[in-house]
């Protein structure tokens, strides 16, 4: 049986945490507002589960994509892929940008005198679960001595990790979008956990990916590990691999497709620039990220 490792962004092994206050507040520390993952049967209750353990995987598994934006490190790690960025340019972080073939979670744009000169697309993907983490969460609250109010009984359900479907879904989405960015001579980055990348390397065709990553490639995978310092878990960049649009197709034994004009995306980005989108690594209030993967029949936030 697994366990909840991070709840409302706090490491459950931290002895100094005021758990009753944390659970009552229901705040996501990465968004600086209430956790947006709520129960279907009780919308006033935020679930707050960020990271769990499961099965034989030794490292905790992140199940909420918003967990990845902690401190803005994943965005800072993409700046080097803005090849036209120059000192003095402003950085803007723009969420949920629609392009032909889908929506990109974030665009990190470099601007000069208010005009977009370069940009990189950033997709986030964490593991989708099967079953429900809710019973495990409630047992944790009992262990922590937290008083909780929920009229529904805690059922002895377990949860699982949907490795295969999560991988296939995000690779298909990257396949659809990769050619778009390659045609624009821009980069597309997928931010994932290192154990998820290890799984994809085992189960899909990844021998043609380059490691270390090559700046010339259009598609980059940034894999992060979790460093445990006994009071918190810290995201650390573990590895970077890269390929091109055809390479993403080869991982699924597909052919790359999709075309779009550069002016279309530039126009979209230009219209979204504002003071609120200016990127700062620490202290920013960032928007939530919703996983692009197809929901499971019984996702975590189902009863």
C-alpha positions as CSV (number, residue, x, y, z in Angstrom):
1,X,0.0,0.0,0.0
2,X,1.2,3.5,-0.8
3,X,1.2,6.6,1.3
4,X,0.9,10.3,0.9
5,X,4.3,12.0,0.9
6,X,3.3,15.6,0.4
7,X,0.0,17.1,1.4
8,X,-0.8,20.7,0.5
9,X,2.9,21.1,-0.6
10,X,4.2,20.0,2.8
11,X,6.4,17.0,3.5
12,X,4.3,14.6,5.7
13,X,7.5,13.6,7.5
14,X,8.2,17.2,8.7
15,X,7.7,17.0,12.5
16,X,7.4,20.8,12.7
17,X,4.4,21.1,10.4
18,X,1.2,22.4,12.0
19,X,-1.1,19.9,10.3
20,X,-4.4,21.0,11.6
21,X,-3.8,24.5,10.4
22,X,-2.5,23.3,7.0
23,X,-5.4,21.0,6.3
24,X,-8.0,23.6,7.5
25,X,-6.4,26.3,5.3
26,X,-6.3,24.1,2.2
27,X,-3.7,26.4,0.6
28,X,-1.4,25.4,-2.3
29,X,2.0,27.0,-1.6
30,X,2.9,26.8,-5.2
31,X,-0.1,28.9,-6.3
32,X,-0.5,30.9,-3.2
33,X,-4.2,30.2,-3.1
34,X,-6.6,27.3,-2.3
35,X,-5.8,23.9,-3.9
36,X,-7.9,23.6,-7.0
37,X,-8.3,19.8,-6.7
38,X,-11.6,19.3,-4.9
39,X,-13.9,16.4,-4.2
40,X,-16.7,15.9,-6.6
41,X,-19.1,15.1,-3.8
42,X,-17.9,18.0,-1.6
43,X,-16.5,20.9,-3.5
44,X,-15.7,22.7,-0.3
45,X,-13.0,20.1,0.4
46,X,-9.6,20.4,-1.3
47,X,-7.7,17.2,-1.6
48,X,-4.2,18.6,-1.5
49,X,-2.3,15.4,-2.4
50,X,0.9,16.3,-4.3
51,X,3.2,13.3,-4.1
52,X,2.7,9.6,-3.1
53,X,4.6,6.4,-2.9
54,X,3.5,3.3,-4.8
55,X,4.6,-0.2,-5.4
56,X,8.3,-1.0,-6.0
57,X,9.2,2.5,-7.2
58,X,11.7,3.8,-4.6
59,X,11.3,7.5,-5.3
60,X,8.1,9.3,-4.4
61,X,5.8,9.9,-7.4
62,X,4.4,13.4,-8.1
63,X,0.8,13.2,-9.1
64,X,-0.1,16.9,-9.4
65,X,1.6,18.9,-12.2
66,X,1.3,22.1,-10.2
67,X,3.9,20.6,-7.8
68,X,6.5,21.0,-10.5
69,X,6.3,24.8,-10.6
70,X,7.8,25.1,-7.1
71,X,10.1,28.2,-7.1
72,X,9.9,28.5,-10.9
73,X,13.1,26.4,-11.3
74,X,11.6,24.4,-14.3
75,X,11.1,27.7,-16.2
76,X,14.6,29.0,-15.3
77,X,16.0,25.8,-16.7
78,X,14.5,26.6,-20.1
79,X,16.0,30.0,-20.6
80,X,19.1,28.6,-22.4
81,X,16.7,27.4,-25.1
82,X,15.7,30.9,-25.9
83,X,18.4,31.3,-28.5
84,X,17.5,34.9,-29.4
85,X,17.3,36.0,-25.8
86,X,19.7,38.8,-24.9
87,X,20.7,40.5,-21.6
88,X,18.1,43.2,-20.9
89,X,15.2,41.4,-22.5
90,X,12.2,40.8,-20.4
91,X,10.9,37.3,-19.7
92,X,7.2,36.6,-19.7
93,X,5.5,33.4,-18.6
94,X,2.2,32.9,-20.4
95,X,-0.1,30.0,-19.4
96,X,-2.4,27.9,-21.5
97,X,-1.5,29.1,-25.0
98,X,-3.6,27.5,-27.8
99,X,-1.9,26.4,-31.0
100,X,-3.0,24.1,-33.8
101,X,-2.9,20.6,-32.4
102,X,-3.7,21.5,-28.8
103,X,-2.7,23.8,-25.9
104,X,0.7,24.4,-24.5
105,X,0.8,24.6,-20.7
106,X,3.2,27.5,-20.6
107,X,5.1,29.7,-23.1
108,X,8.3,31.4,-21.8
109,X,8.8,34.4,-24.0
110,X,11.7,36.8,-24.4
111,X,10.6,40.3,-25.3
112,X,12.5,43.4,-26.3
113,X,10.8,46.8,-26.1
114,X,7.4,45.0,-25.6
115,X,7.8,42.8,-28.7
116,X,8.2,39.0,-28.6
117,X,11.6,38.0,-30.1
118,X,11.8,34.4,-29.0
119,X,9.8,31.8,-27.1
120,X,9.9,28.2,-25.8
121,X,6.9,25.9,-25.2
122,X,6.8,24.1,-21.8
123,X,4.5,21.1,-21.2
124,X,4.2,19.5,-17.7
125,X,3.2,15.9,-17.1
126,X,2.9,14.0,-13.8
127,X,1.6,10.5,-13.2
128,X,-2.2,9.8,-13.5
129,X,-3.6,7.5,-10.9
130,X,-6.2,4.8,-11.0
131,X,-8.6,4.2,-8.1
132,X,-8.6,6.8,-5.3
133,X,-5.9,8.3,-3.1
134,X,-8.6,9.7,-0.8
135,X,-8.8,6.8,1.7
136,X,-5.0,6.9,2.1
137,X,-5.1,10.6,2.6
138,X,-7.8,10.3,5.4
139,X,-5.8,7.6,7.2
140,X,-2.8,9.9,7.1
141,X,-4.9,12.7,8.8
142,X,-5.9,10.2,11.5
143,X,-2.2,9.3,12.1
144,X,-1.3,13.0,12.2
145,X,-4.1,13.7,14.8
146,X,-6.0,16.0,12.4
147,X,-9.7,16.5,12.9
148,X,-11.5,16.3,9.6
149,X,-15.1,16.5,8.6
150,X,-16.5,14.5,5.8
151,X,-20.0,12.9,5.8
152,X,-18.9,10.1,3.4
153,X,-17.4,7.0,5.0
154,X,-13.8,6.2,4.2
155,X,-13.8,3.1,2.0
156,X,-10.9,0.8,1.9
157,X,-10.0,1.5,-1.7
158,X,-6.5,1.5,-3.1
159,X,-4.9,3.4,-5.9
160,X,-2.6,2.6,-8.7
161,X,-0.3,4.3,-11.2
162,X,-1.4,4.5,-14.8
163,X,2.2,4.4,-16.3
164,X,1.4,3.1,-19.7
165,X,-1.6,5.3,-20.5
166,X,0.0,8.4,-19.1
167,X,3.1,7.8,-21.2
168,X,1.2,7.1,-24.4
169,X,-1.0,10.1,-24.0
170,X,1.7,12.6,-23.4
171,X,4.0,11.2,-26.2
172,X,1.0,11.5,-28.6
173,X,0.5,15.1,-27.5
174,X,4.2,15.9,-27.9
175,X,4.1,14.3,-31.3
176,X,1.2,16.5,-32.4
177,X,2.9,19.7,-31.2
178,X,6.6,19.0,-32.0
179,X,6.4,19.6,-35.7
180,X,4.7,22.9,-35.0
181,X,7.6,24.1,-32.9
182,X,10.2,22.7,-35.3
183,X,8.6,24.5,-38.3
184,X,8.9,27.7,-36.3
185,X,12.6,27.0,-35.4
186,X,11.5,27.1,-31.7
187,X,11.9,24.6,-28.8
188,X,9.3,22.5,-27.0
189,X,10.1,21.1,-23.5
190,X,8.4,18.4,-21.6
191,X,8.9,18.6,-17.9
192,X,8.5,15.2,-16.1
193,X,9.9,13.2,-13.2
194,X,13.0,11.1,-13.6
195,X,11.3,7.8,-12.8
196,X,8.7,8.5,-15.5
197,X,11.5,9.1,-18.1
198,X,13.1,5.8,-17.0
199,X,9.8,4.1,-17.6
200,X,9.4,5.6,-21.1
201,X,13.0,4.6,-22.0
202,X,12.2,1.0,-21.1
203,X,8.8,0.7,-22.7
204,X,9.1,2.9,-25.8
205,X,11.7,3.5,-28.5
206,X,14.2,6.0,-27.0
207,X,17.5,4.9,-28.4
208,X,17.7,7.8,-30.8
209,X,17.2,10.5,-28.2
210,X,20.4,12.4,-27.4
211,X,21.8,12.6,-23.9
212,X,23.2,15.0,-23.0
213,X,20.6,17.1,-24.9
214,X,21.6,19.0,-28.0
215,X,20.5,22.7,-28.2
216,X,20.0,22.2,-31.9
217,X,17.2,19.7,-31.3
218,X,13.6,21.0,-31.3
219,X,12.2,18.7,-28.5
220,X,13.7,18.5,-25.0
221,X,12.7,16.3,-22.1
222,X,13.7,17.7,-18.7
223,X,13.5,15.0,-16.0
224,X,13.5,16.0,-12.3
225,X,14.3,14.1,-9.1
226,X,13.2,14.8,-5.6
227,X,15.9,15.5,-3.0
228,X,14.9,14.6,0.5
229,X,16.5,16.8,3.2
230,X,14.3,15.4,6.0
231,X,12.0,18.4,6.2
232,X,11.1,19.0,2.6
233,X,11.4,17.5,-0.9
234,X,13.3,19.7,-3.5
235,X,13.0,19.3,-7.2
236,X,16.4,18.8,-8.9
237,X,17.2,18.6,-12.6
238,X,18.4,15.0,-13.0
239,X,18.8,14.6,-16.8
240,X,18.0,16.2,-20.1
241,X,17.4,14.3,-23.4
242,X,16.5,15.7,-26.8
243,X,15.3,14.8,-30.3
244,X,13.5,16.3,-33.2
245,X,9.8,16.1,-34.3
246,X,10.4,12.9,-36.3
247,X,12.2,11.4,-33.2
248,X,9.1,11.9,-31.1
249,X,7.1,10.1,-33.8
250,X,9.7,7.3,-33.8
251,X,9.3,6.8,-30.1
252,X,5.7,5.8,-30.9
253,X,6.5,4.4,-34.3
254,X,4.5,7.3,-35.9
255,X,5.2,9.9,-38.4
256,X,5.3,13.6,-37.3
257,X,2.6,15.9,-38.7
258,X,1.1,19.4,-38.3
259,X,2.1,22.8,-39.7
260,X,1.4,26.3,-38.5
261,X,2.6,29.8,-39.5
262,X,5.0,31.6,-37.1
263,X,2.9,34.7,-37.3
264,X,-0.1,32.9,-35.7
265,X,1.7,32.0,-32.5
266,X,3.6,35.3,-32.3
267,X,0.3,37.2,-32.6
268,X,-1.3,35.1,-29.8
269,X,1.7,35.7,-27.5
270,X,1.8,39.4,-28.3
271,X,-1.9,39.8,-27.3
272,X,-1.3,38.1,-24.0
273,X,1.7,40.1,-22.8
274,X,1.1,42.1,-19.6
275,X,2.8,43.2,-16.4
276,X,1.2,40.1,-14.8
277,X,3.0,37.7,-17.1
278,X,6.5,39.0,-16.3
279,X,8.4,36.0,-15.0
280,X,10.2,36.1,-11.6
281,X,11.6,32.9,-10.2
282,X,10.6,33.3,-6.5
283,X,7.4,34.7,-5.0
284,X,5.4,34.7,-8.2
285,X,1.8,33.7,-8.0
286,X,1.6,31.2,-10.8
287,X,-1.5,29.7,-12.4
288,X,-2.5,26.1,-11.8
289,X,-1.5,23.4,-14.2
290,X,-4.0,20.8,-15.3
291,X,-2.5,17.5,-16.6
292,X,-3.2,17.1,-20.4
293,X,-3.5,13.3,-20.0
294,X,-6.9,11.7,-20.5
295,X,-8.6,11.3,-17.1
296,X,-8.8,7.8,-15.7
297,X,-12.3,6.3,-15.2
298,X,-11.9,6.7,-11.5
299,X,-9.4,9.5,-10.9
300,X,-8.1,10.5,-7.5
301,X,-10.6,13.3,-6.9
302,X,-13.6,10.9,-7.5
303,X,-15.2,9.5,-4.4
